[in-house]
Amino acid sequence: MVFKAVHYSQIAEGEVAECGAEGTKVRWLITKDDGAENFAMRIFEMNPGGHSPHHSHKWEHEVFILSGECVVVCENERKKTGPGYAIFIPPNAMHHFRNEGSEVLKFLCLVPLHK
């Protein structure tokens, strides 16, 4: 087992390059490279007007909004959220996040590791 304690700003940041994403960066905070066996933790930073692609995948994920405002679209539902919101996206659900606020949106996202 490997112990890790690092400030998120020390982890490399990368653009979300998926088709349909705009103004969004990600840092992979905890991954299998750190010894994680079940989940990966990421932090996203989305500029005002930025968004993730409208997509789905076979796995669930959990999101926690740290700062900023966003609209989450999941299937036929649309919800305005902000700091303190916990969001569950079920497997295979079409979804996306859009920063409709005036400040950078920051949120944690946890996904299962693919073995």
N, C-alpha and C positions, 0 to 999 in steps of 0.2 A: 504494500500500500504506500502511496506517495501522498504526502501532505502538501497542499498548495494554499498560499495566502498571498495574494498580489492585488494591488490596486488596478482597477479595470483600465485606467489610462495607460498602463504599461503593456497592455496587450495590443497587438497589431490590429489596426482598423482596416477594413476593406469595403469597397463599394458592393452593394448588392447588384449583381450583374444579370440577374434573371430578366428575360424579356418582359417588359411591362412594369418594371420597378423604376422609380425615379426619386432622386434626392434622398437615398437611404443608405446608411452605412451599418456594418455589423462587426462586432468583436465576439469571437468564440471564447467565452470565459472559462468553461470547463468542458473537456472532451475526453475521448478514450485515451488520448496521448497523456492525459493527467492521471490516468488510472480509473476513470469513471467507467462503469460497466453497463449502466442502464440508461442514463440520460445525459444530454448535452445542454449546457446553459449558454445562452447568447444574450447580448444587449444590442438593441437596435437604436440608432439615432436617425430620425427622419426630419428633414427640413420642412418648414411651412410649405404646403402645396405638394409635398412628397407623398409617395404611396408605394405599397407593395403590389405585385401583380395579382390579378384575380385568378386564383388557382385552388387546387385541391391535392391531397395526397393521402396515402393509406394510413397514416399515423395521426394520432391526436397531438395537440400541443396546448400548453398552458402559458398564459401571458399575464404579466403584471405591469401596469402603467406606473412609471416612476414620476414623470413630469410631462407637461404639455397636454394637449387635447387631441383626440382623434375620433374618427368615425370608424367603427368596425362593421363590415358587411359580412354576414355569414348566412349563406343560402338566401332566404327571402327576408331576413331581418337586418335592420340597420340600427346601430346603437351609438350614441355620442358618449364618449368616455373621457376620463381624465385621471389625475393622480389618485392612486389607491384602488383603482378598479382591477379586479381579477377576472380574466376571460378564459373560457374553455372553448376550444375549437375541436369538434369531434372529427374522427376519421372520415375521409371522403367528402367533407363539406366544402363547397365552393366559398372562398372567403378572401378578403383583403383588408388592409388598414390604410387609412388616408389621414394625413395631418391637415386638418382644416383650421388649425389654430395659428397664432402669430409667433409662437416660439418653437424651438426644437422639441420634438416628441422623443422621449426616452422610455423604452420598455424592455423588460426581461422576457425572454421566450425560452421555454424548456421543451425539448423534443426527445423522444426515445432514440437511443443509438441503434443503428442498423448493424446487425452482426453478420 
